[in-house]
Amino acid sequence: MLKEFKEFILRGNVIDLAVGVIIGVAFGDVVKSLVDDIIMPPIGLLINGVNFKDLKVVIGGGTKNPVTFNYGNFLQNVLTFLIIAIAVFFMVKLVNMLYKKKEEKAAAGPSNEEVLLTQIRDLLKDKK
């Protein structure tokens, strides 16, 4: 069982997945900082300096235990999600574009240099 576990862990897919998760978490932190520190302050300035995280509605509960709907924090998280989704979309689009170019190049057949080298190789074989 230990041997099987070792083979499972050392498989390329598991390692790739671990690297992807680590990079994804770091990417999420960068985007969250972008939203919180770069995008939201100017938006808050446009709405008279209101911090989105401070936007809330207090309902019931009295003064000791007020119940609040923190809709500003929700809006902040929705905006963060949308920016991450847009960034991931463009990353996937870029990768797909690179793969498409690679496939087109492979499907186009051999280049002129490859054809010429093949002919030279064939001529050298015929001389022997």
C-alpha positions as a printed Julia matrix, in Angstrom:
128×3 Matrix{Float64}:
   0.0    0.0     0.0
   2.88   2.36    0.78
   4.42   1.59   -2.61
   1.14   2.4    -4.39
   0.83   5.66   -2.47
   4.38   6.6    -3.44
   3.62   5.88   -7.12
   0.44   7.94   -6.88
   2.21  10.93   -5.34
   5.1   10.82   -7.78
   2.82  10.71  -10.82
   3.19  13.8   -12.99
  -0.48  14.75  -12.77
  -0.45  15.04   -8.98
   2.68  17.21   -9.03
   1.18  19.41  -11.77
  -2.02  19.76   -9.78
  -0.12  20.76   -6.65
   1.85  23.38   -8.57
  -1.38  24.67  -10.12
  -3.07  25.0    -6.74
  -0.1   26.85   -5.24
   0.1   29.24   -8.17
  -3.69  29.68   -8.1
  -3.65  30.67   -4.44
  -0.84  33.16   -5.03
  -2.66  34.52   -8.1
  -5.82  34.93   -6.03
  -3.91  36.92   -3.43
  -2.45  39.2    -6.11
  -5.86  39.82   -7.65
  -7.45  40.41   -4.22
  -4.76  43.0    -3.51
  -5.38  44.56   -6.93
  -9.07  44.89   -6.15
  -8.7   46.0    -2.52
  -5.73  48.34   -2.93
  -5.91  49.64   -6.51
  -9.43  49.39   -7.92
 -11.71  49.93   -4.93
 -10.15  53.15   -3.52
 -10.9   55.2    -6.67
 -14.4   53.72   -6.82
 -14.88  54.65   -3.16
 -13.64  58.15   -3.95
 -16.21  58.44   -6.74
 -18.97  57.62   -4.25
 -17.78  60.23   -1.73
 -15.12  58.22    0.08
 -17.35  55.33    1.11
 -15.43  52.12    1.82
 -17.34  49.19    0.34
 -16.53  46.99    3.32
 -18.26  49.52    5.59
 -21.54  49.43    3.68
 -24.15  47.59    5.74
 -27.75  47.68    6.86
 -28.48  47.24   10.57
 -31.74  45.5    11.37
 -33.22  44.54   14.72
 -31.31  42.99   17.59
 -31.19  46.17   19.66
 -28.02  48.0    20.6
 -26.36  45.02   22.3
 -26.7   42.49   19.48
 -27.45  44.27   16.21
 -27.99  42.12   13.13
 -26.3   43.49   10.03
 -26.38  42.74    6.35
 -22.85  43.48    5.14
 -23.75  44.02    1.51
 -20.65  46.14    0.88
 -18.35  43.24    1.73
 -20.46  41.07   -0.56
 -20.11  43.58   -3.41
 -16.35  43.67   -2.82
 -16.16  39.87   -3.04
 -18.3   39.79   -6.19
 -16.03  42.35   -7.84
 -12.95  40.37   -6.79
 -14.49  37.21   -8.26
 -15.31  38.94  -11.55
 -11.79  40.3   -11.92
 -10.29  36.87  -11.18
 -12.67  35.28  -13.69
 -11.71  37.82  -16.35
  -8.0   37.31  -15.69
  -8.34  33.51  -15.86
 -10.39  33.83  -19.06
  -7.63  35.83  -20.74
  -4.95  33.43  -19.49
  -6.85  30.42  -20.91
  -7.47  32.32  -24.14
  -3.74  33.05  -24.46
  -2.77  29.42  -23.79
  -5.35  28.17  -26.3
  -4.04  30.62  -28.88
  -0.47  29.37  -28.34
  -1.59  25.73  -28.66
  -3.54  26.56  -31.81
  -0.47  28.17  -33.41
   1.62  25.15  -32.46
  -0.97  22.77  -33.95
  -1.23  24.84  -37.13
   2.52  24.8   -37.52
   2.61  21.02  -37.06
  -0.29  20.52  -39.47
   1.27  22.76  -42.12
   3.79  20.07  -42.93
   7.54  20.27  -43.2
   9.21  23.59  -43.85
  11.29  24.28  -46.96
  14.47  23.63  -44.99
  13.16  20.3   -43.77
  12.22  19.27  -47.32
  15.65  20.27  -48.59
  17.42  18.4   -45.78
  15.29  15.32  -46.47
  16.25  15.45  -50.14
  19.94  15.78  -49.25
  19.65  12.84  -46.85
  17.95  10.72  -49.51
  20.63  11.62  -52.1
  23.39  10.66  -49.65
  21.65   7.33  -48.99
  21.41   6.64  -52.74
  25.16   7.29  -53.22
  26.04   4.59  -50.7
